[in-house]
Amino acid sequence: MELKKLPGCPSCDSEVIVTEYYCPKCDITVRGKFIAGPFAALTREQVGIVGAFLASGGNIRQMESRLGMSYPTVKARLREINIALGLDSPEPESGEKMDIIKSLEEGKIDVQEALKKLQEER
């Protein structure tokens, strides 16, 4: 059975508090108020990326091969996780910057050219 986290109250979108845990093996229920913690804000995919990050010792190049993603995609996913955990602000990327990253991912430009264009963006 696949369980999914509730992102917020279905009525007002406020944070929900877990009030019951159940073990089907023991048939035991524990009731109280439990805070799920910051990682509850992550999607299943994001938790997998965090796992790959830890397994690769934070080496993004190793993460590329583990996840089958390009370097810019891995960086973007890590940024999304930082935003979800409240470690980074969700300031929007400029359209031109995203175009440069997309061109790099598609192999239209190489890393050096992408870096040069991103420097010019500043």
N, C-alpha and C positions, 0 to 999 in steps of 0.2 A: 504494500500500500504506500503510495507516494503522498506525503504530507507537505503542504505548502504553508508558508508563514502568512499571516494576515497582515497586510501592509499598514492598516489603520482601521479605525472604526468605520464600518460600512455606512453609518449614518452621518457622522460629522468629520471623518477623516483624522480624528485625534489619535495619539499613540494608544495602543491597547496594552493592557497588563495581563499577563498570564495568571490565572487564578487556580488552575488545576493541572496536575500531571497524573497520568495513568499508565501503569505497567500492565499490559495484557498478559504477560507471562505469569506474574504473581497475583494479578487481579487486585492490585493495591492502587488506591487513589490518594494523592497528597493534595490538600487544598491550602491555599494561602495567597499571598500576593508576591509574584516573582517578576523581576525585571529581566527581560530577555537578553539585555546587553547590546552593545553597539553592533556586533556582527549579525544580529537578527535583521538589520536593515539591508543586508546583502542578499542578492538573488542567488539561486543555486549555481548559476554560471560564475558569478563573482566569487563565491566560496571556492569553486574549482580553480579559479585563477590565483587566489590567495594560496591555495595548496601547492600549485605549480611554482609560485614565487618562493615559497618556503623550501620546497623540494630541490629547487635549483640554486638555493643559497642567494637569491636575489639577482642572479645573473640573467639578464633579459635575453641575451643570445640563446641561452639554454631553454628559456621559456618559449622562444619562437618555435624551436623544434618540438618541444613537448606538446604545445598547444596547436601547432600548425598555423600560426599567425605570423604576420610580418612584424618587424620591430616597431613601426609606428602604431600598429593596431594594439600590440601588447602595452605600449606606453599609454595609449588612449584608454584602454581597459583599466589599467592601474590608476589613472587619474580619476576615472569614474568611481572606482572603489574608494579613493581618498575623499571624493566629494560625498559619497554615501555615508562615510564614517565621520564626516564633518572635519576632515583634516585639510581640506582645500576648498576654495570658494568656487562656485559654478559660473565663473565669468565666461561668457561665450567666446569661442574661438572665432577669429575673423574668417569670412568666407574665402579670402585669398589664401590664408594659411591652410585651411582644410583642402583647398584645391591643390596646393603644393604637396600635402601629405598623400592625397589620392593619386596624384601623378607619380609619386615615389612608389606607392604600393603597386601601381599598375606597370611599373617598369619604364615609364615614359621618360623619367629623369633618374640620374644616379644620386647617391647620398650626398656627394660633394655639391652638386648643383642645387639640391634641395636645401642644404645648409646655407648656401650662398643666398638663395631666395628668401629663406626665413630670416637671415640677418638683415636683409634689405627691408623686410617687413617692419622691423623695429624702428 
